[in-house]
Amino acid sequence: MSMSIEQEIEALNEVFGIPGVVEISAGNGGLSRVRITSPAAEAEIYLHGAQVTAWKPEGEEEVIFVSEKSTWVDGKAIRGGIPVCFPWFRDKVDDPKAPSHGFVRTKEWELFSVAQMDEDIIVTLTTTGDDASWKWWPYEVRAALRVTVGKELRLELTAANTGDTAFTFEEALHTYYRVGDAEKVSVLGLDGITYFDNMDGNREKVQHGDVHLSTGTDNAYQYTEAALTLIDPQLKRRIEIEKKNSSSTVVWNPWAQGAAKLADLGDEEWREMTCVEGGNLRVGAVKLGPGEQHTFEVTMRVLPA
């Protein structure tokens, strides 16, 4: 006899809960989430998609944006937070019917471990391919996301080839940063970098100066592992973003025109968000042979503007 959601959450708390610091509870839509309240930060991670939906370092405002119109349903993506895009990015090139951004962001991951290290809380979630995903991507893979919550937020995504066939994949941590006004933010660290402009037929272009948003933007920057800074004059802060083993950076905002086409994003919510995403895509796609694994990570911290 299968357990109810309430029984599952109670069982997870018995194994992984840390009184007063880490609690597993029912979140929006009844979906299971890990809630962290430590002296260093507050955060929230849904098992659905292994998706971080909140991070608030001590003394700071909320860093992560989530749409008020997001759906919270098994099998559908959460709009906002930090979706895990894997094993492809955007539409699957050889199958337009496959789910956008891969299949792991719309399934429930397994809570693997929770640890406390000084002021940091480390949460690891895992998932594998299954009958539902093999029709889209017929390879044996184990993905693990290790989230370190503290004064900094670090996400480490590991893909392991557990089968006997090599495969190539794309990946991204599609971070929605909460901003005061998207028209006033700037992204530093991409000057001189070549990118593909998805708003202009993926034409190859070169970034000149800092990135300033003035219209719908969907740029995939290539061959760049440089650190990035998101300057937010409205909220009087800057967010520093470091990457490791990540050769791609995506900057995205749908603007008013794009937001109007998204049922799970309010018409004016584009102003409150800017996505700056580390990953490996297009020319940066990763090839893994049998028994091999690959880890990339993104670390973010908040500083005064």
C-alpha positions as CSV (number, residue, x, y, z in Angstrom):
1,M,0.0,0.0,0.0
2,S,1.5,3.3,-1.1
3,M,2.0,6.2,1.3
4,S,0.0,9.4,1.2
5,I,1.9,12.6,0.5
6,E,1.6,13.5,4.2
7,Q,3.2,10.2,5.2
8,E,6.0,10.6,2.6
9,I,6.8,14.1,4.0
10,E,6.7,12.8,7.6
11,A,9.1,10.0,6.6
12,L,11.4,12.4,4.8
13,N,11.5,14.7,7.9
14,E,12.4,11.7,10.1
15,V,15.4,11.0,7.9
16,F,16.5,14.5,6.7
17,G,15.0,17.1,9.0
18,I,17.1,19.2,11.3
19,P,15.0,20.8,14.1
20,G,14.7,24.5,13.7
21,V,16.9,24.5,10.6
22,V,15.7,22.1,7.9
23,E,12.0,21.0,7.5
24,I,10.4,19.1,4.6
25,S,6.8,20.3,4.1
26,A,4.0,20.5,1.6
27,G,4.5,23.7,-0.5
28,N,2.5,25.2,-3.3
29,G,0.2,22.7,-5.0
30,G,1.0,20.2,-2.3
31,L,4.4,19.6,-3.8
32,S,7.2,18.5,-1.3
33,R,9.8,21.1,-0.5
34,V,12.8,21.5,1.7
35,R,12.7,24.7,3.8
36,I,15.9,26.0,5.3
37,T,16.1,28.6,8.1
38,S,19.6,29.1,9.3
39,P,21.5,32.1,10.8
40,A,23.2,32.6,7.4
41,A,20.2,32.4,5.1
42,E,16.6,31.3,4.4
43,A,15.9,29.1,1.3
44,E,13.4,26.8,-0.3
45,I,14.0,23.8,-2.6
46,Y,11.2,21.8,-4.3
47,L,11.8,18.1,-5.0
48,H,9.8,18.9,-8.2
49,G,12.6,19.6,-10.6
50,A,15.1,19.9,-7.7
51,Q,14.2,23.6,-8.1
52,V,15.5,26.3,-5.7
53,T,12.6,28.8,-5.4
54,A,14.0,31.1,-2.7
55,W,17.3,32.3,-1.3
56,K,17.5,35.2,1.2
57,P,20.9,35.7,2.8
58,E,20.8,37.2,6.3
59,G,20.2,40.9,6.1
60,E,19.3,40.9,2.4
61,E,16.1,41.0,0.4
62,E,15.0,37.9,-1.6
63,V,17.3,37.2,-4.5
64,I,15.3,34.7,-6.5
65,F,12.2,35.6,-8.6
66,V,9.2,33.3,-8.8
67,S,6.1,34.3,-10.8
68,E,2.8,34.8,-9.0
69,K,1.1,33.0,-11.9
70,S,3.4,29.9,-11.8
71,T,1.7,26.5,-12.0
72,W,2.6,24.1,-9.2
73,V,1.6,20.8,-10.8
74,D,3.5,17.5,-11.4
75,G,4.7,17.3,-15.0
76,K,4.7,21.1,-15.5
77,A,7.6,23.6,-15.0
78,I,7.7,26.1,-12.2
79,R,8.0,29.6,-13.6
80,G,10.9,31.2,-11.8
81,G,13.5,29.9,-9.3
82,I,16.4,28.0,-10.7
83,P,15.2,25.4,-13.1
84,V,17.6,22.6,-14.0
85,C,17.7,22.3,-17.8
86,F,19.1,18.9,-18.9
87,P,19.9,17.1,-21.2
88,W,19.1,19.7,-23.8
89,F,18.4,23.4,-23.8
90,R,15.4,25.1,-25.4
91,D,13.8,22.9,-28.0
92,K,15.3,19.5,-28.7
93,V,17.0,19.9,-32.1
94,D,15.9,16.6,-33.6
95,D,12.4,16.4,-31.9
96,P,10.3,19.5,-31.6
97,K,7.7,17.5,-29.7
98,A,10.1,16.8,-26.8
99,P,9.7,18.9,-23.7
100,S,11.5,22.2,-23.8
101,H,14.7,22.4,-21.7
102,G,14.8,18.6,-21.2
103,F,12.8,16.3,-18.9
104,V,14.3,16.7,-15.4
105,R,12.8,20.1,-14.5
106,T,9.2,18.7,-14.6
107,K,9.7,15.5,-12.5
108,E,10.2,14.8,-8.8
109,W,13.7,14.2,-7.8
110,E,14.8,12.0,-4.8
111,L,16.1,13.8,-1.7
112,F,19.4,12.0,-1.2
113,S,21.1,13.8,1.7
114,V,21.0,16.9,4.0
115,A,24.1,18.0,5.9
116,Q,25.1,20.9,8.1
117,M,28.6,22.3,7.9
118,D,29.2,25.3,10.1
119,E,26.6,27.9,8.9
120,D,26.0,26.1,5.5
121,I,23.3,23.6,4.8
122,I,24.0,21.2,2.0
123,V,21.1,19.5,0.2
124,T,21.7,16.9,-2.5
125,L,18.9,15.6,-4.8
126,T,19.2,12.9,-7.5
127,T,17.3,11.6,-10.5
128,T,17.7,9.1,-13.4
129,G,16.1,8.4,-16.7
130,D,12.9,6.4,-16.7
131,D,10.3,4.9,-19.0
132,A,8.8,8.4,-19.5
133,S,12.1,10.0,-20.5
134,W,13.7,7.2,-22.6
135,K,11.4,7.9,-25.5
136,W,13.0,11.3,-25.7
137,W,16.5,10.4,-24.7
138,P,17.4,6.7,-24.5
139,Y,20.6,6.8,-22.4
140,E,21.4,5.7,-18.9
141,V,22.2,8.7,-16.8
142,R,22.2,9.7,-13.1
143,A,22.0,13.5,-12.4
144,A,22.7,15.0,-8.9
145,L,22.2,18.5,-7.8
146,R,24.1,19.6,-4.7
147,V,22.8,22.9,-3.2
148,T,24.9,24.7,-0.6
149,V,22.8,27.3,1.2
150,G,24.6,30.0,3.3
151,K,25.8,33.5,2.8
152,E,26.6,32.3,-0.7
153,L,24.4,30.0,-2.8
154,R,26.3,27.3,-4.7
155,L,24.7,24.8,-7.1
156,E,26.7,21.8,-8.4
157,L,25.1,19.7,-11.2
158,T,26.7,16.3,-11.9
159,A,25.8,14.1,-14.8
160,A,27.1,10.5,-14.7
161,N,26.9,8.1,-17.6
162,T,25.8,4.8,-16.0
163,G,25.3,3.0,-19.3
164,D,27.5,1.5,-22.0
165,T,26.8,4.1,-24.7
166,A,28.5,7.5,-25.0
167,F,26.1,10.5,-25.2
168,T,26.3,14.3,-25.6
169,F,24.1,16.6,-23.5
170,E,23.4,20.3,-22.9
171,E,22.7,21.8,-19.4
172,A,22.0,25.0,-17.7
173,L,20.9,26.4,-14.3
174,H,18.3,28.8,-15.5
175,T,18.5,31.3,-12.6
176,Y,15.7,33.9,-12.4
177,Y,17.1,36.8,-10.4
178,R,14.7,39.2,-8.7
179,V,15.5,42.8,-9.8
180,G,14.0,46.2,-9.1
181,D,13.6,47.1,-12.8
182,A,14.9,45.0,-15.7
183,E,15.3,48.2,-17.8
184,K,17.9,49.5,-15.3
185,V,20.0,46.4,-14.6
186,S,23.3,45.6,-16.3
187,V,25.4,42.4,-16.6
188,L,29.2,42.8,-16.5
189,G,31.7,40.2,-17.6
190,L,30.6,39.5,-21.2
191,D,32.3,42.3,-23.1
192,G,33.9,41.0,-26.3
193,I,32.2,37.6,-26.1
194,T,30.6,35.9,-29.1
195,Y,26.9,34.9,-28.6
196,F,24.0,33.5,-30.5
197,D,21.0,35.8,-30.6
198,N,17.9,33.7,-30.3
199,M,15.6,36.7,-30.8
200,D,17.3,37.1,-34.2
201,G,17.3,33.6,-35.7
202,N,20.3,32.6,-33.6
203,R,22.6,34.9,-35.6
204,E,26.2,35.0,-34.3
205,K,27.1,38.4,-32.8
206,V,29.7,39.9,-30.5
207,Q,28.9,41.7,-27.2
208,H,30.2,45.3,-27.1
209,G,30.4,46.6,-23.5
210,D,28.2,45.6,-20.6
211,V,24.8,44.0,-21.3
212,H,21.9,46.5,-20.9
213,L,18.4,45.2,-21.5
214,S,16.0,47.3,-23.6
215,T,13.9,44.7,-25.4
216,G,13.3,41.0,-25.5
217,T,16.7,39.3,-24.9
218,D,17.8,35.7,-25.3
219,N,21.6,35.6,-25.8
220,A,23.6,32.4,-25.5
221,Y,27.3,33.5,-24.9
222,Q,29.9,30.9,-25.8
223,Y,33.5,30.2,-24.8
224,T,33.2,32.1,-21.5
225,E,33.9,30.9,-18.0
226,A,34.3,34.5,-16.7
227,A,32.7,35.7,-13.5
228,L,29.6,37.8,-14.0
229,T,28.1,40.7,-12.0
230,L,24.4,41.7,-12.1
231,I,24.2,45.4,-11.2
232,D,20.8,46.4,-9.8
233,P,20.6,50.1,-9.0
234,Q,16.9,49.9,-8.0
235,L,17.5,47.4,-5.2
236,K,21.0,48.9,-4.5
237,R,22.8,45.7,-4.8
238,R,25.1,43.7,-7.1
239,I,25.0,39.9,-7.4
240,E,28.4,38.3,-8.2
241,I,28.1,35.0,-10.1
242,E,31.1,32.6,-10.5
243,K,31.1,29.5,-12.7
244,K,33.3,26.4,-12.9
245,N,33.3,24.0,-15.9
246,S,30.7,26.1,-17.6
247,S,31.6,27.5,-21.0
248,S,28.2,29.1,-21.8
249,T,26.2,31.9,-20.2
250,V,22.6,32.8,-21.2
251,V,21.0,36.2,-20.5
252,W,17.2,36.2,-20.9
253,N,14.2,38.4,-20.4
254,P,11.0,38.0,-22.5
255,W,10.1,41.7,-22.2
256,A,6.4,42.8,-22.5
257,Q,5.9,41.0,-25.9
258,G,7.2,37.7,-24.7
259,A,5.5,37.9,-21.3
260,A,2.2,38.4,-23.0
261,K,2.6,34.9,-24.6
262,L,3.4,33.1,-21.3
263,A,0.3,32.1,-19.3
264,D,2.4,31.5,-16.2
265,L,4.0,35.0,-16.2
266,G,2.2,38.2,-15.3
267,D,2.1,40.8,-18.0
268,E,4.3,43.2,-15.9
269,E,6.4,40.6,-14.1
270,W,9.2,40.7,-16.7
271,R,10.2,44.0,-15.1
272,E,10.9,42.1,-11.8
273,M,13.3,39.5,-13.2
274,T,16.4,38.9,-15.2
275,C,17.8,35.5,-16.0
276,V,21.6,35.0,-16.0
277,E,22.4,31.3,-16.5
278,G,25.5,29.3,-16.3
279,G,25.7,26.1,-18.4
280,N,27.1,24.2,-21.3
281,L,25.2,24.4,-24.6
282,R,25.4,24.6,-28.3
283,V,29.2,24.5,-29.1
284,G,29.8,23.9,-25.4
285,A,27.7,20.6,-25.2
286,V,29.4,17.9,-23.1
287,K,30.2,14.4,-24.3
288,L,30.4,11.6,-21.7
289,G,31.7,8.1,-22.3
290,P,30.5,5.1,-20.3
291,G,31.5,5.4,-16.6
292,E,32.4,9.1,-17.0
293,Q,30.9,12.0,-15.2
294,H,30.9,15.8,-15.4
295,T,30.2,18.5,-12.8
296,F,29.6,22.2,-13.3
297,E,28.8,24.7,-10.7
298,V,27.5,28.2,-10.2
299,T,28.1,30.3,-7.0
300,M,26.3,33.6,-6.3
301,R,26.7,36.2,-3.5
302,V,25.0,39.5,-2.8
303,L,27.0,42.7,-2.2
304,P,26.1,46.4,-1.9
305,A,25.8,48.2,-5.2
